[in-house]
Amino acid sequence: MSSLEAALAGVSNLNSLGFAKPPAQTRVVAAMSGGVDSSVVAAMLKRQGYDVIGVTLQLYDHGAAVNKPGACCAGQDIHDARRVADAAGIPHYVLDYESRFREAVMEDFADTYLAGATPIPCVRCNQTVKFADLKRVAEDLGADCLATGHYVRRVVGEAGAELHRAADPDRDQSYFLFATTRAQLEYLRFPLGDMPKPAVRALAAELGVRVAEKPDSQDICFVPNGRYQDVVKKLRPNSVEPGEIVDLDGRVLGEHDGVIGYTVGQRRGLGVATGQPLFVVKLDAGKRRVIVGSREALGVKRIALKDVNWIGEHGDELDGREILVRVRSTRPPVEARLQEQSVVLAAPEEGVAPGQAAVFYDKHSTRVLGGGWIAATESE
């Protein structure tokens, strides 16, 4: 037994996943993408004696992605997941969810870009396909829980399961899980939340997982070479239209081939020059306009939200509360105040874009309180 497993086992009558029965009597569905993290979860739980079933969702055309580095849930990755399951001696099922993934994630991805916003398909995928559809599959298989390789922590508090940031801040994925419901959180397990990535790779080698050195998957698995514009054009042919690049006063500075080629905060590749650095400040898809300005114009102080999801207390209990908020997945949380369906930042943040998410954290702990989709921003 590894040091991690010994720590998880603890001294209580609960097993490492929090059930009051032996691991052999606890059925777990392990979501297996073919990457090192989900593979370690499946192999580790099997070694601890759990009744593990591996499930992989085929999410998009595997034929086109067999040799695509950094992909997941397609082609080579499905093959890798199957090999890991075979080596661990656990049953493994591949379920075709291409249509569901296209409808819930890829179509939304295209529509969001065409509306002049910046989508986060990983959140939509977790919100729909993985934590809703896969959860139902796990329940149909009689599983006590669904285990994933996400770097977050599930902590049982006085009122039930809580979502917390991962112990390793560099690997924390809580931003992408803000839309998780309380019912889902009761059923989910995240065995890697207390581990840094090097320790996971070391455990993978110890467990004999053949993908121990496999590169991490990229954020947008279905976008080849990071060219999201190509995906949008393929899904929405003839919908990308040219327009004007204007300054904050509406003065035309140049032309563009489509607003989908620009994101808020972008500096490079604008194709206009005024003698000073320019940044994309706003996208007006209705008028087909890319609005640019100085860096100072990027500062956002108030964020209006939609479709807010509360994992902690209810929203009315948090109104006016001082919190921490993360407005981009790559940024640390910053101080802010909740105000009804909006967030007021203590200091301006740059590059805050509609379509992204604002995720709320307790100011005095690592707990995730919830989050919402950014609908609009204000400088003051």
Secondary structure, DSSP 4 states (H G I P E B T S, - for coil): --HHHHHHH-SSSS-TTS-SS-GGG-EEEEE--SSHHHHHHHHHHHHTT-EEEEEEEE-S-HHHHTT-TT--SSTHHHHHHHHHHHHHT--EEEEE-HHHHIIIIIHHHHHHHHTT----HHHHHIIIIIIIIHHHHHHHTT-SEEE---SEEEEEETTEEEEEE-SSTTT--GGGGTT--HHHHHHEE-TTTT--HHHHHHHHHHHT-TTTTPPPPPSSTTSGGG-HHHHHHHHSTT----EEEE-TT--EEEEES-GGG--TT--TT-----SS--EEEEEETTTTEEEEE-GGGG-EEEEEEEEEEESSS-HHHHTT-EEEEESSTTS--EEEEEETTEEEEEEEESS--TTSEEEEE-TTSSBEEEEEEEEEEE--
